[in-house]
């Protein structure tokens, strides 16, 4: 502290803290931390605290902190040997007397004994806190060691159970494989036995026919010969049966897909790679809309929805009721991207160089701050931290497709265009989303029939994964046709495969987890996806080629699990 503000107090050596006099301090109470003179020790303190430990300050080093024995008055000044010290000069780092203040240290910063003791008490409190924390940590460490001793056998049992399950499954697979192989052999033997029996019968019949012919030929009964000739001649004209047992009726072996779900899983564990449970989708509600296709779904904070059909060039604002759809407003515009931010701004892409905001009151579009000229805007996605990701296309004839990430002020942060070999990452960007770890997930359309793939790009611009469909559902005749992509709260990726009515489930790196045929729950031609309430999502559909002209697109609310 600056001593100039308290110089009168600092110039007076600290006296007995009980009588507030100037008698020399001789004793200290260890329990009360009080300094006292001889008189106060006997006449005051021992009367009210007989059990307290009181020690001579000259011997206090043996009981506690050696600093407790330090008193300024016990130190003689180096410059004025007849004077006792009373202060500590912080400026000069020296213990001094009152004469020193006037002659040498005027204006310096000083510490008196009272402040010295205050600081020591704070350090002692801190020491006690450290000791308490150390004691707590030691106790926790002992508990951890004890817990490890208890849990270690449990861990070994779990590990052994897993290995036992491995042996059981291995044994069961061996038995099942042997059984299938035996079934094939048995079926083959049955077919072979049938063929042998059939041929034996044919051979016996042929021998009989041969005998009959020989008897007729060698017979001298001309009447019988001519009587039976026609019948025998017809019999001889018959071709031998070419029919044989069809060995192609042997069964084919179709390998089944084995997953961790067939083996078992670890429950209640954090920090390990997740073993996904069975994916299930269940329709909880459905509505018939006033448009033919739902290419985009935007959900406002007030739970109303914005639906867009970019074939009919219609944008609708609707409210969902239990059994019907309430129309709030309608715009005749073609859009190529739709998103709703936390401020309820309806942000759309109209293939211009700027994003635009829908003004429902004026029925107009106004330019937003996001300017990506000379490129034109495509799909829009707003991340959890309110960054704006835009798919863009350069002017013809080069048509370069780039993903641009911008902050809320419209400043460009990152661009993704080429891979590490300077090759284009995308063919034609149709839809995009992002995961919480910063991966950008893109539906990349490869041709006019919407055959495509999903490309997952890491924050550094590296390709994390490329998904081109699953052989279990996608074939040459049923190609992968992704139309929309959505990241779930658990960071899995849903992809709407519209032509075969399938939802593919990927992890955040674009690796396959599972797929679900939504046709089996009544959903056809899924075009768009959006999150609804917790554990639910919206699936917007489109019309198929066989649909009548007055077909209206369906909107489904679906409860999901295992995703």
Legacy VTK file of the C-alpha trace (Angstrom):
# vtk DataFile Version 3.0
C-alpha trace
ASCII
DATASET POLYDATA
POINTS 563 float
0.000 0.000 0.000
1.146 3.616 -0.508
2.388 4.655 2.922
1.902 8.351 2.184
-1.816 7.813 2.885
-1.230 6.282 6.296
2.105 7.574 7.463
1.027 8.514 11.021
-0.134 4.958 11.683
2.892 3.430 10.009
5.368 5.445 12.062
4.111 3.954 15.311
5.433 0.436 16.046
2.700 -2.106 16.573
1.915 -2.560 20.243
-0.204 -4.972 22.242
-3.335 -5.809 20.340
-5.456 -6.164 23.508
-4.699 -2.991 25.434
-3.820 -1.009 22.318
-0.892 0.399 24.253
2.752 0.675 23.446
3.987 -2.052 25.764
6.418 -4.368 24.118
4.877 -7.456 22.539
6.132 -10.571 24.268
3.459 -13.221 23.705
1.318 -14.600 20.913
-1.831 -16.742 21.210
-1.593 -19.483 18.587
-5.384 -20.069 18.535
-6.447 -16.383 18.417
-3.416 -15.160 16.460
-3.160 -12.222 18.947
0.035 -10.380 19.951
0.068 -9.189 23.564
2.208 -7.801 26.343
2.932 -9.471 29.699
0.106 -7.663 31.478
-2.608 -8.559 28.970
-1.508 -12.167 28.848
-2.076 -12.637 32.597
-4.744 -10.071 33.301
-6.950 -10.526 30.233
-6.357 -13.421 27.886
-5.792 -16.305 30.320
-8.927 -15.313 32.211
-11.174 -15.759 29.141
-9.232 -18.454 27.280
-7.419 -20.638 29.756
-6.912 -23.531 27.309
-5.341 -21.466 24.517
-1.701 -22.027 23.689
0.304 -18.841 24.306
3.975 -18.786 23.333
6.835 -16.347 23.581
7.363 -14.702 20.220
11.076 -15.525 20.484
10.234 -19.236 20.472
7.285 -19.215 18.123
9.270 -20.695 15.250
8.950 -24.091 16.857
5.169 -23.988 16.786
4.246 -22.489 13.469
5.436 -20.332 10.638
8.949 -18.929 11.317
7.743 -15.585 10.020
5.557 -15.251 13.128
8.697 -14.550 15.137
9.566 -11.516 13.056
8.909 -8.126 14.710
10.236 -4.899 13.160
11.143 -3.553 16.592
13.565 -6.418 17.213
15.688 -5.397 14.226
18.282 -2.622 14.565
18.591 -0.191 11.691
21.668 -0.724 9.550
22.183 3.012 9.062
21.159 4.181 12.541
22.394 1.502 14.896
20.741 2.997 17.981
17.326 2.951 16.347
14.938 0.000 16.096
13.250 -0.629 12.754
9.565 0.067 12.401
8.761 -0.236 8.671
9.627 -2.051 5.470
10.410 0.108 2.419
8.969 -1.615 -0.657
10.754 0.860 -2.937
14.195 -0.062 -1.586
13.399 -3.603 -0.357
14.786 -2.736 3.076
13.708 -2.663 6.749
14.152 0.884 8.068
13.723 3.117 11.147
11.905 6.438 11.550
15.056 8.467 10.882
15.516 6.664 7.577
12.083 7.868 6.446
12.975 11.522 6.854
16.526 11.379 5.496
16.440 8.822 2.683
13.030 7.265 2.028
10.710 10.242 1.920
7.913 9.559 -0.629
8.627 5.830 -0.836
6.051 3.093 -0.360
6.073 1.363 3.042
4.613 -1.687 4.756
3.952 -1.628 8.484
3.656 -4.637 10.795
-0.139 -4.632 10.691
-0.152 -4.932 6.923
2.596 -7.555 7.151
0.419 -9.668 9.425
-2.629 -9.135 7.193
-0.712 -10.463 4.212
0.602 -13.384 6.222
-2.933 -14.246 7.299
-4.098 -14.251 3.681
-1.241 -16.571 2.775
-2.127 -18.816 5.710
-5.756 -18.923 4.539
-4.537 -19.799 1.070
-2.298 -22.489 2.504
-5.254 -23.964 4.392
-7.316 -23.936 1.195
-4.519 -25.689 -0.697
-4.216 -28.239 2.108
-7.989 -28.855 2.002
-7.886 -29.297 -1.767
-4.869 -31.566 -1.464
-6.687 -33.617 1.146
-9.767 -33.796 -1.062
-7.712 -34.825 -4.100
-5.859 -37.423 -2.050
-9.180 -38.782 -0.809
-10.575 -38.846 -4.357
-7.422 -40.547 -5.576
-7.758 -43.182 -2.879
-11.374 -43.687 -3.921
-10.287 -43.945 -7.555
-7.688 -46.547 -6.689
-10.268 -48.399 -4.611
-12.798 -48.072 -7.451
-10.234 -49.360 -9.946
-9.601 -52.365 -7.735
-13.347 -53.043 -7.710
-14.013 -52.177 -11.377
-10.986 -53.941 -12.812
-12.459 -57.433 -12.252
-15.771 -56.133 -13.643
-13.966 -54.854 -16.752
-12.299 -58.230 -17.172
-15.668 -59.978 -16.808
-17.201 -57.727 -19.486
-14.215 -58.339 -21.733
-14.522 -62.080 -21.151
-18.268 -61.932 -21.878
-17.500 -60.260 -25.210
-14.926 -62.929 -26.047
-17.364 -65.656 -24.955
-19.994 -64.118 -27.238
-17.445 -64.129 -30.045
-16.820 -67.853 -29.475
-20.568 -68.564 -29.285
-21.263 -66.685 -32.496
-18.294 -68.334 -34.183
-19.615 -71.735 -33.120
-23.175 -70.854 -34.140
-21.962 -69.568 -37.521
-19.965 -72.783 -38.043
-22.990 -74.906 -37.171
-25.316 -72.852 -39.351
-22.859 -72.900 -42.272
-22.419 -76.681 -41.916
-26.197 -77.078 -41.805
-26.633 -75.009 -44.987
-23.879 -76.958 -46.720
-25.503 -80.269 -45.665
-28.875 -79.024 -46.932
-27.310 -78.295 -50.326
-25.688 -81.773 -50.444
-28.956 -83.434 -49.393
-30.916 -81.504 -52.007
-28.359 -82.434 -54.652
-28.539 -86.121 -53.670
-32.330 -86.001 -53.839
-32.203 -84.547 -57.353
-29.562 -87.089 -58.343
-31.644 -89.972 -56.934
-34.703 -88.766 -58.828
-32.682 -88.619 -62.040
-31.281 -92.144 -61.530
-34.729 -93.619 -60.818
-36.163 -91.905 -63.855
-33.410 -93.169 -66.148
-33.703 -96.677 -64.722
-37.405 -96.693 -65.565
-36.707 -95.425 -69.066
-34.047 -98.080 -69.626
-36.372 -100.840 -68.427
-39.138 -99.574 -70.726
-36.721 -99.482 -73.635
-35.581 -103.056 -72.971
-39.206 -104.156 -72.900
-39.881 -102.428 -76.208
-36.793 -104.072 -77.702
-37.991 -107.528 -76.594
-41.455 -106.956 -78.053
-39.936 -105.865 -81.362
-37.617 -108.858 -81.522
-40.522 -111.219 -80.859
-42.633 -109.641 -83.577
-39.770 -109.589 -86.061
-38.957 -113.297 -85.543
-42.598 -114.373 -85.355
-44.064 -116.274 -88.277
-47.569 -115.186 -87.366
-48.173 -112.846 -90.300
-51.659 -111.913 -89.177
-50.313 -110.720 -85.784
-47.445 -108.934 -87.525
-49.710 -106.850 -89.757
-52.228 -106.373 -86.945
-49.657 -104.883 -84.560
-47.462 -103.098 -87.121
-49.305 -99.773 -87.123
-49.264 -99.517 -83.358
-45.612 -100.506 -83.178
-44.736 -98.097 -85.972
-46.274 -95.204 -84.032
-44.355 -96.270 -80.948
-41.112 -96.356 -82.923
-41.708 -92.850 -84.263
-41.840 -91.432 -80.741
-38.633 -89.701 -79.735
-36.934 -90.692 -76.536
-37.793 -88.307 -73.735
-35.182 -85.536 -73.513
-36.465 -84.405 -70.128
-34.021 -84.679 -67.288
-33.923 -83.422 -63.769
-33.286 -79.654 -63.678
-30.103 -79.319 -61.641
-30.525 -75.537 -61.804
-33.209 -75.965 -59.166
-30.372 -76.113 -56.659
-30.806 -73.198 -54.227
-28.621 -70.072 -54.505
-26.745 -68.811 -51.465
-27.422 -65.128 -50.714
-24.963 -63.754 -48.136
-26.644 -61.802 -45.344
-25.325 -58.474 -44.093
-23.731 -58.837 -40.675
-23.657 -55.814 -38.357
-22.671 -55.195 -34.746
-26.352 -55.320 -33.843
-26.293 -59.066 -34.421
-23.410 -59.423 -32.000
-24.498 -57.138 -29.143
-23.545 -53.676 -27.918
-22.144 -51.751 -24.961
-24.775 -49.702 -23.140
-24.285 -46.578 -21.038
-20.825 -45.775 -22.330
-19.433 -42.395 -23.371
-16.430 -41.487 -25.476
-16.391 -44.616 -27.629
-17.540 -44.989 -31.203
-21.273 -45.374 -31.213
-22.822 -48.688 -32.206
-26.062 -47.653 -33.790
-29.346 -49.182 -32.807
-31.996 -50.189 -35.276
-33.278 -47.245 -37.289
-37.031 -46.791 -37.153
-39.295 -44.198 -38.773
-42.972 -43.869 -37.912
-45.501 -41.479 -39.467
-47.272 -39.478 -36.749
-49.195 -37.044 -38.989
-49.667 -36.127 -42.624
-51.147 -33.256 -44.609
-52.087 -32.597 -48.243
-50.616 -29.296 -49.418
-51.674 -26.930 -52.203
-48.557 -27.456 -54.335
-47.425 -30.298 -56.562
-43.895 -30.703 -55.195
-42.198 -29.767 -51.936
-38.615 -29.043 -52.912
-37.780 -26.887 -49.876
-39.016 -26.744 -46.266
-38.162 -23.889 -43.904
-39.333 -23.959 -40.280
-39.879 -20.616 -38.534
-39.315 -20.127 -34.779
-43.120 -19.821 -34.409
-43.469 -23.385 -35.837
-45.054 -22.208 -39.099
-43.551 -23.604 -42.299
-42.384 -22.224 -45.628
-42.786 -24.634 -48.554
-41.409 -24.103 -52.046
-42.100 -25.753 -55.393
-39.441 -24.585 -57.852
-41.171 -26.270 -60.805
-44.440 -24.402 -60.350
-42.535 -21.342 -59.001
-44.537 -21.151 -55.762
-43.508 -20.232 -52.210
-46.104 -20.764 -49.474
-46.249 -19.781 -45.828
-48.476 -22.240 -43.950
-49.596 -23.194 -40.477
-50.233 -26.850 -39.761
-53.439 -27.792 -37.997
-54.413 -31.275 -36.917
-56.249 -32.266 -40.093
-55.597 -29.476 -42.589
-53.186 -26.805 -43.797
-53.894 -23.103 -43.202
-52.524 -20.855 -45.965
-50.944 -17.674 -44.534
-49.386 -16.207 -47.690
-48.305 -17.170 -51.196
-45.590 -15.870 -53.522
-45.080 -16.674 -57.220
-41.275 -16.910 -57.337
-38.741 -19.544 -58.314
-36.217 -20.189 -55.588
-33.056 -22.286 -55.447
-32.490 -22.185 -51.696
-34.497 -21.470 -48.551
-33.558 -20.990 -44.907
-35.003 -19.271 -41.813
-32.650 -17.639 -39.301
-33.165 -17.092 -35.568
-34.526 -13.608 -36.251
-37.296 -15.170 -38.391
-35.810 -13.749 -41.592
-36.984 -15.826 -44.570
-33.797 -15.984 -46.635
-34.113 -17.211 -50.228
-31.881 -17.711 -53.225
-33.253 -16.637 -56.607
-30.113 -17.397 -58.622
-28.952 -13.792 -58.252
-25.613 -12.571 -56.890
-27.203 -11.697 -53.536
-29.399 -13.573 -51.126
-32.782 -11.990 -50.575
-35.248 -11.672 -47.701
-38.986 -12.220 -48.103
-41.143 -9.387 -46.790
-44.473 -11.031 -46.104
-46.199 -7.718 -45.409
-45.234 -6.015 -48.675
-45.015 -9.217 -50.726
-41.593 -8.042 -51.940
-38.033 -9.347 -51.872
-35.209 -7.195 -50.546
-31.470 -7.720 -50.970
-29.637 -9.149 -47.973
-26.024 -8.433 -46.921
-24.733 -11.661 -48.450
-23.179 -10.634 -51.766
-21.230 -13.318 -53.657
-20.858 -11.592 -57.028
-19.868 -12.478 -59.692
-21.246 -15.875 -58.637
-24.954 -16.728 -58.444
-26.598 -18.194 -55.361
-27.856 -21.742 -54.954
-28.861 -23.590 -51.805
-28.575 -21.950 -48.364
-27.802 -23.427 -44.960
-27.492 -21.594 -41.625
-25.254 -23.331 -39.082
-25.833 -23.652 -35.341
-23.502 -20.692 -34.713
-25.385 -18.645 -37.349
-22.783 -18.816 -40.111
-24.310 -18.838 -43.597
-23.221 -21.497 -46.103
-24.125 -20.853 -49.753
-23.694 -23.040 -52.821
-22.638 -20.884 -55.763
-22.092 -21.181 -59.477
-19.759 -19.086 -61.630
-21.073 -17.456 -64.819
-21.185 -19.495 -67.993
-19.445 -20.998 -69.834
-17.070 -22.339 -67.136
-19.734 -23.127 -64.473
-17.506 -23.633 -61.444
-19.387 -24.761 -58.328
-18.127 -23.420 -55.014
-19.325 -23.606 -51.395
-18.836 -20.278 -49.602
-19.043 -19.872 -45.811
-19.846 -16.344 -44.543
-20.348 -14.733 -41.155
-23.500 -12.825 -40.173
-22.035 -9.586 -41.494
-21.591 -11.069 -44.967
-17.807 -11.506 -44.729
-16.422 -14.519 -46.592
-14.704 -16.929 -44.204
-14.005 -20.070 -46.234
-14.453 -21.362 -49.781
-14.488 -24.985 -50.950
-13.933 -25.614 -54.658
-11.029 -27.975 -55.408
-9.493 -31.005 -53.710
-5.828 -31.493 -52.784
-5.060 -32.360 -56.435
-6.702 -29.121 -57.613
-9.603 -31.099 -59.099
-13.170 -29.785 -58.699
-14.914 -31.132 -55.609
-18.392 -30.894 -57.122
-20.197 -31.467 -60.413
-23.462 -29.636 -59.679
-24.342 -28.650 -56.117
-28.043 -29.230 -55.369
-28.437 -29.210 -51.566
-26.161 -28.804 -48.560
-26.059 -28.962 -44.765
-23.423 -29.061 -42.002
-22.655 -30.975 -38.815
-21.710 -29.488 -35.446
-18.029 -30.392 -35.946
-17.865 -28.157 -39.035
-18.176 -30.764 -41.780
-20.030 -29.488 -44.868
-22.255 -32.126 -46.492
-23.187 -31.621 -50.143
-25.648 -33.341 -52.481
-23.676 -33.361 -55.735
-25.884 -34.068 -58.775
-24.088 -35.843 -61.611
-26.660 -35.707 -64.454
-30.096 -34.426 -65.461
-31.769 -37.562 -64.059
-30.630 -36.498 -60.573
-28.217 -39.382 -60.199
-25.823 -38.163 -57.594
-23.629 -38.604 -54.564
-22.988 -37.087 -51.139
-19.640 -35.354 -50.605
-18.548 -34.560 -47.024
-15.863 -31.865 -46.683
-13.885 -31.246 -43.485
-13.164 -27.749 -42.116
-9.711 -27.855 -43.711
-11.233 -28.536 -47.135
-10.279 -32.218 -47.184
-12.697 -34.883 -48.406
-13.950 -36.805 -45.362
-16.158 -39.173 -47.349
-18.070 -39.744 -50.581
-21.300 -41.769 -50.519
-22.806 -43.078 -53.767
-25.647 -45.219 -52.438
-25.918 -48.724 -51.017
-25.914 -51.955 -53.070
-28.746 -53.263 -50.917
-31.156 -50.785 -52.546
-29.274 -48.974 -55.317
-28.602 -50.777 -58.585
-28.050 -49.803 -62.206
-31.818 -49.749 -62.703
-32.406 -48.037 -59.330
-29.581 -45.504 -59.021
-28.877 -43.246 -56.067
-30.963 -40.088 -56.594
-30.397 -37.790 -53.578
-32.616 -34.681 -53.468
-32.123 -33.391 -49.928
-29.775 -33.760 -46.980
-30.229 -33.042 -43.264
-27.991 -33.290 -40.187
-29.752 -34.568 -37.047
-29.012 -33.277 -33.518
-26.825 -36.370 -32.980
-24.772 -35.361 -36.059
-25.933 -38.196 -38.273
-26.806 -37.326 -41.874
-30.153 -38.170 -43.517
-30.347 -38.306 -47.303
-33.625 -38.459 -49.248
-33.281 -40.900 -52.195
-36.441 -39.800 -54.014
-36.765 -42.247 -56.923
-36.826 -45.398 -54.773
-38.367 -43.736 -51.663
-35.495 -44.502 -49.284
-33.855 -42.484 -46.510
-30.125 -43.235 -46.164
-28.463 -42.672 -42.766
-24.765 -41.728 -42.658
-22.436 -40.644 -39.864
-20.879 -37.161 -39.790
-18.022 -38.328 -42.038
-20.374 -39.689 -44.710
-19.976 -43.357 -43.767
-22.994 -45.632 -44.163
-24.972 -46.556 -41.045
-28.296 -47.832 -42.346
-31.194 -47.094 -44.665
-34.973 -47.092 -44.289
-37.480 -47.707 -47.083
-40.135 -45.066 -46.360
-42.341 -46.538 -49.071
-43.154 -49.218 -46.502
-44.679 -46.576 -44.212
-46.685 -44.910 -46.980
-44.257 -42.209 -48.111
-43.502 -41.899 -51.828
-40.952 -39.703 -53.604
-39.323 -37.894 -50.655
-38.018 -34.542 -51.926
-37.171 -32.488 -48.846
-36.290 -32.856 -45.157
-36.510 -30.547 -42.137
-36.366 -30.961 -38.374
-39.657 -30.692 -36.512
-39.904 -30.989 -32.741
-37.469 -33.144 -30.763
-37.251 -36.645 -32.210
-39.382 -35.764 -35.243
-38.769 -34.546 -38.769
-40.758 -33.340 -41.758
-40.579 -35.156 -45.085
-41.926 -33.253 -48.075
-42.826 -35.274 -51.162
-43.271 -34.794 -54.870
-45.394 -36.289 -57.601
-44.291 -39.257 -59.663
-44.608 -39.627 -63.428
-47.749 -41.709 -63.032
-49.491 -39.117 -60.851
-52.503 -37.220 -62.204
-52.218 -33.523 -63.026
-54.233 -32.473 -59.999
-51.933 -34.343 -57.604
-51.086 -32.345 -54.475
-47.881 -33.036 -52.605
-48.010 -34.711 -49.221
-46.179 -33.461 -46.142
-45.400 -36.007 -43.401
-44.309 -35.622 -39.801
-42.200 -38.640 -38.882
-40.971 -39.842 -35.512
-37.466 -41.281 -35.719
-35.256 -43.385 -33.456
-31.813 -44.917 -33.809
-30.691 -41.954 -35.922
LINES 1 564
563 0 1 2 3 4 5 6 7 8 9 10 11 12 13 14 15 16 17 18 19 20 21 22 23 24 25 26 27 28 29 30 31 32 33 34 35 36 37 38 39 40 41 42 43 44 45 46 47 48 49 50 51 52 53 54 55 56 57 58 59 60 61 62 63 64 65 66 67 68 69 70 71 72 73 74 75 76 77 78 79 80 81 82 83 84 85 86 87 88 89 90 91 92 93 94 95 96 97 98 99 100 101 102 103 104 105 106 107 108 109 110 111 112 113 114 115 116 117 118 119 120 121 122 123 124 125 126 127 128 129 130 131 132 133 134 135 136 137 138 139 140 141 142 143 144 145 146 147 148 149 150 151 152 153 154 155 156 157 158 159 160 161 162 163 164 165 166 167 168 169 170 171 172 173 174 175 176 177 178 179 180 181 182 183 184 185 186 187 188 189 190 191 192 193 194 195 196 197 198 199 200 201 202 203 204 205 206 207 208 209 210 211 212 213 214 215 216 217 218 219 220 221 222 223 224 225 226 227 228 229 230 231 232 233 234 235 236 237 238 239 240 241 242 243 244 245 246 247 248 249 250 251 252 253 254 255 256 257 258 259 260 261 262 263 264 265 266 267 268 269 270 271 272 273 274 275 276 277 278 279 280 281 282 283 284 285 286 287 288 289 290 291 292 293 294 295 296 297 298 299 300 301 302 303 304 305 306 307 308 309 310 311 312 313 314 315 316 317 318 319 320 321 322 323 324 325 326 327 328 329 330 331 332 333 334 335 336 337 338 339 340 341 342 343 344 345 346 347 348 349 350 351 352 353 354 355 356 357 358 359 360 361 362 363 364 365 366 367 368 369 370 371 372 373 374 375 376 377 378 379 380 381 382 383 384 385 386 387 388 389 390 391 392 393 394 395 396 397 398 399 400 401 402 403 404 405 406 407 408 409 410 411 412 413 414 415 416 417 418 419 420 421 422 423 424 425 426 427 428 429 430 431 432 433 434 435 436 437 438 439 440 441 442 443 444 445 446 447 448 449 450 451 452 453 454 455 456 457 458 459 460 461 462 463 464 465 466 467 468 469 470 471 472 473 474 475 476 477 478 479 480 481 482 483 484 485 486 487 488 489 490 491 492 493 494 495 496 497 498 499 500 501 502 503 504 505 506 507 508 509 510 511 512 513 514 515 516 517 518 519 520 521 522 523 524 525 526 527 528 529 530 531 532 533 534 535 536 537 538 539 540 541 542 543 544 545 546 547 548 549 550 551 552 553 554 555 556 557 558 559 560 561 562
